[in-house]
Amino acid sequence: MIPLTLAEIAAATGGRPHHADGTETVTGSVEFDSRRVGPGGLFVALPGERVDGHDYAATAVAAGAVGVLAAREIDAPSVIVPPAGTAHERSVALTGDTDGSGAAVLAGLARLAREVVDRLSGPGGLTVVGVTGSSGKTSTKDLIAQVLEPMGTTVAPPGSFNNELGHPWTVLRADHDTRHLVLEMSARGPGHIRALCDTAPPRIGVVLNVGSAHLGEFGSREGIAATKGELPEALPTDGVAVLNADDPLVAAMAERTTARVVLVGESEHAQIRAVDVALDDHARATFTLVTPHGERRVRLALHGGHHVGNALSAAAVGLELGADLDDVAERLRDARRRSARRMEVTDRADGVTVVNDSYNANPESVAAALRTLARMGGDGERRTWAVLGLMGELGDDGEEEHERTGRLAARLGIDRLVAVDEQAGGIQHGARLEGTDGKEPVLVPDVEAAIALLDAELRPGDVVLVKASKVAALWRVADALLEAELEAGA
């Protein structure tokens, strides 16, 4: 973060110094985990279901924190933020607090982040890029960062830090050397993306798709589109909206922004598009990148045809910020997966390939993963396993969407379909309804049973996809498969 005194932090957050004269200067990072605080840092005291950050203020100060961002008076140099009002309900879901103190701290953190963005913005200063969509946000954010990094210091969140906590925390990693701030934006209700845009106003906004993620909260895909469209609506008139031409609900957002619109996709109407797309036997895409600046052939190292659209969005952002087409193509070729448990492909010594895509799941991302799995299996050359769990937050459409996923797995010819937990039983049912040509889908009660089945039946050359919503914790299956190899080699 840029150096700020506690008095300046108090002014930015609407708070007041406590046990401090205000001259104390934060020169280190802003952290909400007291174990990560270092000399010169600012500790954010968030309450939670199990612990309250206010109780760790002294520990943070002993570790070198200059002060604490807090909701109540504590025995440490601090800035006490005011009550947050309407943000309380969302804060309860995020932090587990019940008295509004979490909302107050999060609101203060957001105001502090906005102060830093305002100080860093201006001619030759910071450019904020926002990315949203029902799926692919994290991968696209990582691609954009890799395209922009050679052009100047770039800050992007690790993994999926995309909510009211991770978003301002990422913003506060920026300093006077930062040229690009690439932010992932999530939402579980109307107004959430708008609030994130208020924290760090983007000049470039990327909308990837409108799918079924969080359908239970929004009620319909149109409701999801209304909220995702808050990003292009927030862009300034001299900004740029990068929209997916292949998704009608996203393309229609062009009517909701005063910014210049750049369409990306495989559609002939897209200014940045992919033609002659081909996948190799590891589902890595090669395509011709067509732009107003010329054409280049690009081969991605990432697994899955869905990364073509992500790469087009990254290319559009890079070109808008002044990158040369040759450089953009090279950076896309060199790009690698940065975030864990997202199409993380590992080849075991015995020839088994583990595809760990277990960080999260919705119907669209599972469909993309299944198509990738089918491609990696070739024409029956390798036996394919899909170990799938619950897709959460689908509301009343949950059963239908799970059945549809099972039907797709059957149509793609997946050899062994394993649904984990009764909540994912619709996947097995859907596969049976579609017809599996003798490849009987299996429903197992839990992760342990899935691991036992794989241990007993995996054979060299098999490809195993593991995917479910985060709540299912199906990464334990992938971890067990890789740990088994380590133990075998010990």
N, C-alpha and C positions, 0 to 999 in steps of 0.2 A: 504494500500500500504506500501511497505518497505520505510523507511525514505530516502529521497533524497533531496539534496540541489537544489536550483534553477539553480546553475551552472551545476550540474549533469544532471538536466532535459534539460537544454539548449544543453548540449553536446549530449544527447541521441536523441533529436529531430532535431538537426541541427539549433537550434534557437539561440537567444541572450537575455541575461537579460536586462530588461528595468526598470528604477526606482528601481533597486535592485543591491546589490553588489555581489549576487550569494551565499552568505553564508546562506541565509534564508532557513530553512529546512522544507519540507513537511512531517508531521508525521500523518496526518489524511487521510480522504478519498478523492478520485477524483470525482468531481460531475459536471454535465452539467446543473443542475437546481440550481440556486442561493439560493433557499429556503431550499435546503438540505445541503448546505455547513456548516461545523462546524469548531471548532478550529483546526488549523494545516492543513487544507485541501487545495486542489488545485482546482480552478474553471476553467472549460473549457468553453471558450467564443465562443459558436456556433451561427452563424447567422441563421435566419429562415424566413419563409414567413411573420410572423406577428411581431416578436420581434428579436432583435439582442443581443446576450449574452454579447457583449462588453459594452452595455449600463448598464449592471447590475454588472460590475466589482467592482465598489465601494461598492455596497450592499454586495457582497460576501466577500470582505475584511473586511467590518464592522462586518460581522458574524463570522469572525475568519480565513478566508482564508489567507494562507501565500503568495499566489501569484496566477496569472492567466495565463493560456495557451491561447495566443491570436494571431490573424493574423495581427493586426495593433497596433500602439502605443496607449496606454491608460494611464490615470492618476492613475496608481496603480502598485505595484510591479508585474512584469510579465516576461514571456518568450515569445518573439515574434518569431513565427515559419516562415520558408521561404515558398514561393509559392509552391503549390503541383503539378502543371503541369497536367499530364494525368488523375488524379483522379477527375478533376473538374466535368465532366458530371455526374458521379455517385453521387457526393455530391449534385448537384442541385436537383436531385430526392429525396435525403434523407433529406436534411435540408432546401431546398427552397432558398438557396443563389444564387445570379446571378453573383457575381464578383470573385468567386474562393476562398473567404476567408474561407468558410466552408470546402472546400476540403483541404486547408492548415492546418486547425486545426485538422481535422480528420486524416490526414497523420501524423501530429505531435503526436497525441494521439496514433496511431498505433505504431510509433517508440518508444514511451515511454513504451508502453506495452511490446514490444519485449525486451527492456532493462531489464525490471523487470523479464520476463521469463528467460532470459539468466542468470541473477544473481541468480535465485532460482533453476535453473536446475543443474543436475550433480548427481553423486552417492549419493543415500540416500535423494535426493532432490525432486523437484516437478515433477509429471507425468501429462502431458496434454493428455486429452481424447477428441477427436473431434467426433461429431455426425452429420450426415446429412442424407437426404432422402426427398422424396416428401411429406410424411406425417409421423406423429408419433415422430418427433424429440424432441418436448418438453416433451412429456410423457416419452420417453426413457431416455432423459437427467435426468429427475427427478428420474427415477428408478435406473439408474447408481449411482447417487449421494447417494441414500439411501442404496445401497449395499456397497458403499465405505466408508461412514461416520464412521462406527465403526473401520475402519482400520487407520484412521488419518483424520486430518482436511481437509475438502473437500469444495471447492468453486464451485458453479454452478450458472448460471444466474437466476434471477426471471423471470417467464413467458418465453417469446420468445425474449430475448435480443440476437439476432443472426446476426446482420448486422455490418457495419463498425463503428457504434457508440456503440451498446450494447456489441459487442465482446471485444474490448479493455477495455471498462468500467468494464466488468466482470473480465478480466485478472488482472486489477489493484486493485481488492479486495484481491488478494493473498498477503501473507506476508511470513516471514521466518518459520511460523508454518504450512503452507499449504503443504499438501502432494499430493492432487489430485485437478486438475483443469478440470472440465467437461464443455465443450463448445459446444453449438449448432451452426451449421453453415448453413446459408441460401445463396441463390444465385438467381439473376435475369439475369444472363448472364455469358458467359465464362470468366474465370479468377477470378471470385469473391471468390470462395472457396480457390483457390490458394493464393489469397491475405490474406485471414483470416488465412491460415496456416502459411504464412510468419510472421504474427503478433505474433502468438503463436504456434510454431511448435509442432504438436501432436506426441506422441509416439504410441498411440493407436487410430485407426480410425474406426468408426462404420458407415456403409452405410446400411440403412434400406430398401429402395425401390426406384423405379423409376416410378413415376406416371405422372399425367397430370397437376400438379400444375405449373403455370407460362408457360404453353404451348405456350401462345401468344408470350412470349419473346424468347423462345428457338426454336420454330417451329416444333419440333418433340420430341418423347420420347428418341430417340437416341441422340438428342442434349442435352437433360436434363442429360442423362447418362454420356455424355462426360464431363459435368461440375461436376456432383457428383463424378465422378472418380478422380477429382483433389485431393480429400482427400487421398485415398490410394496411389496415386502417390507421395504425399508429405511425406509419412512415411519413416523413416530411415530403413536401412537394419536390425537393431535389433528391429524394431517396430512390431506391430501386426495389421493386417487388419481384422476386424470382418465384414463379408459379409453375406448377406441374401441368403442362398442357394435356397430358393423358388422363387426368382426373377431372371430370366436368365440374365437380363441386369446388375444386381448387381453382381451375381456370376462370370460373365465374367470379372469383374474388377480385379480378381486375376491375370490376365495377365499384369496388369498395375502397379504392385507394386513389389518392391524388399523386402518388409516386409513379415514376416510369415503370412499365411492366416488361419483364423479360420472361418469355415462355420457354420452358425446357421440356424435353421428352422425345419420344419417337414419332410424334405427330408431325405431319408436314407443315403445320402451322407454327411449330416451335422455332425460335431463333437459334437456340442452342439445342442440337438434337443428335441422336445416335442412329446410324444406319448400318446395315450389314452386321448385325449383332450375331455373334457366335459364341458358344460355350464349349470349353474343352472337357476332358473326362473328369476334371476336378471341379467343374461348374464355375470356372473362371472365365470372365467375359472378355471378348475382343470386339471392338466396334470402331467405326469411323466417326470421329467427333466433327460435326459440321457446325461452323460458326460463321458470322459475318466477316470474320478475319481470315477464313480459309478452313481447310480440313486437315486432320491428322488422324493416324491410326493409333489406337490406344489399347493396350492389353493390361487388364487389371490383375493384381495378385490376390484380390479378395474373392472369396467363394460365394457364388450366388448371382444369378442374373439380375436380381433386384438392385444390385449395387450400380448398375448402369445409370439408373435415374439419379441415384445419390451422387455419382461422379459428374453428371451433367450439371447438377445444382452447384457443386463445388467449382466446376469450370466456369460457370456463369459469374460466380462471386469473384473468382480470381481475375477474370477478364475485366469486370467492372472496376476493379481496384488497380488496374494497370499492368497486369501480368501479360507477358508475351505468350502467344498461342503455343509456341514450341515449349516454353517453360511449363505451361499448364499441362500439356500432354505428358511431359517427362515426370512431373510431380505426381500425376495420377498413376502413371506406370509404377512409380517407386512407392506409392502409398501402401501402408500396412495397417492391419488391425491394431488399434490402441486400447480399446476398452474390453475388459474381461467378459467371458461368457457370452460373446456375441459372434456367432459363426466361427468359433475358435476350433480350428481343425488340427488334430494331433494324430500322427501315425505312430502306432505302437511298433515295437520291434518284431512282433509276431504277425504284422500285416493288418491288424485291426485298425481302422480309422475311427476316431471318436470326434464327432461334431458337437461341441458344447455350445448350444445356443439357448442356454437355460436362464438367462438373466430375467427375461420377461416374455410374455406371449399375448397375442391377440389373433383373431382368425386370419387376418391378412399376413402377419409375419409368420404364422405357422404354415400357411399355404406356400409362402416363398421358401421356407426352410424345407418343406416336403419336396418341392420341385427340385431344389438343389440336391437333396438326398437321392432322388430318383436319377438325376443326371450323374451323380458320382457312382451310382451302381452300374451305369452303362446298360447295355442290352443283356442284363442277366449275368454279366461277368462277375459281379460282386453281390453278395447277399446284403440286403438293406434292412436295417432295423430302425423303427421310429418309436422312441420311448417318450410318450406324451402325457402331460398332466393337465390339471385344471387351467382353463383360461378364465381369469377372474373379471369381475366388474362388467359383465355383459347383460345384467338385469334379466328381464323376462325372455330375452333371446338366447340365454345361455345354453339351454338344452338343444335348441335347433342348430346353433353354431357349432357345438361339439359334434353333433351328428354329421353336419356338413363336412367338418374336418375329417371324420372317419371315412366318409364317402370318397373324399378326394384322395386319401391315402390308398384306398382300394383301387381307384381308377388309375393311380400312378403305378400300381403294381408293387407297392412296398411289400417285401417278403414277410417281415415279422412286425406287426403292430402291437405295441404294449401300452395299454392305458393304465395309468397309475392312480389309484384311489377311486372310490365310488363316484366322487364328484366329476370325474372324467369318464364315467361309464358310457356317456353318450357317444364318445369316439368309437368305442368298440361296437356299439349298437349301429352306428351309421355305417361302419365298414361291413357289417353283416348284411344290412339292408342293400348295400350296393352290390354285394357279392364279391368274394375274395378269391375265387378260383382255387379253392383248397388251402389258401393261406389263412388259417383261422386266427383272427385277432384275439388277444389275451387281455383280460382285466386282472391286475394284481392289486392287493389291498394297500400296499405302501411301498416306500422307497426300498426298504430292506428286501422285500419280495422281488422287486425288479432287479436288484443287484444279484440276488441269488439265481434268478432265471438266466441272466446274462452270463454269470460265471459258469453255469452248467452248459449253456448251449452256444456261446460265441465260438467262432472258429476263424482261423487265419483268413484274411481277405475281406471280412465283414466290415460294413460301414454302419455306425451307430449314431443316429441323431437323438439328442436329448433336449427337449424343449417343453416349457410350461411357464405359467405366470410365477412371479417371484415368490408368492405365498406358498407354492408347492415345494419350494426348495429342492427342485430336481437336480440341481448342480451336484448334489451328493452322489447321484448315480454316475455322472461323468467323472467326478473326483475319484470314486471307487474304481472305475475302470482304469484310470491312469495310475492310481496307487497300486493296483494289482500288478501292473507291469513293473513298477519300481521294486516291489517285493520279490517278484520273480527273478529280477536281475541282481538282487542283493547277494 
